Amino acid sequence: MYTVTKKPLTANTIWDAKKGVPLCKFVNGVFKTNDTDLVEKLKNMGYEVTGEKDANPQKQPDTRRNHKEADK
């Protein structure tokens, strides 16, 4: 997994100015991702990137509940 380190005196959320959506949000000065395209954008913006893409990234479990099924 790639680890991106926040630059000093910058915002915790980096925005995509063209699309008007957040690119990433740093937590305790760090952002972790497997998105290679995003990592390249952040590198080009001067952020320090370490690590590499996971060979088999684990999918996050779906914790949402179907309320209709829960009511049965």
N, C-alpha and C positions, 0 to 999 in steps of 0.2 A: 504494500500500500504506500502511496506517495504521502509525504508529510510536507506541508507548506507552512513556513514560518512567517508570522506577521511582521511587517516592518514597523519600527518604532514610530510613534506619533501618527499612526494611520487608523482609520475606522476599523471596527470589528467586522463589518459587512462590506464586501466589495460588490459594486453594482455593474451590470452590463448597461452602459449608457445607450447603446443602440436599441436594445430590446426592452429596457426599463425594468429589468428583473434582477434579483441578486445572483451573483456568480457563486459566492461562497460566504460563509460566516465562520470567523475564527473563534474558537473556544479556548480560553487560557493561552492565547497567542498562537494556536496551532489549528490547522485545518487538514483533515485526512480524506483522501479520495483515491479511487481507481480510474477516474476519468482522465485519460491521456490528453484529450483536447483541452480540457480546462487547465490542466497542469502546464501545458505549453503557453496558454494565454497568460497565466500568472507568472511564469518564468519571463516572458517578454515584458511584463510590467515591473520586473525587478525583484520578484519575491524569491526567496531561497527555497528550493525544492530538494528533498532527499528521498531515498527509497526507490522502489520500482513497483510496477503494477503486479498485483497478486496473480498467480497462475490460475487459480480457481477461486475467485472471490465468492464468499458465502452470501447467499441471498438473505436479507433480513426477513425474519418471520412476519407474517401478516397478523397484527394484533387487533385488527378491527373485528368487531363482532356484528353478526347479522342479527339485528334486534328482533326480527320476526321469528327466527329460530330460537332465540333466547327465551321468548315468551311461551314457547310450547311446553 
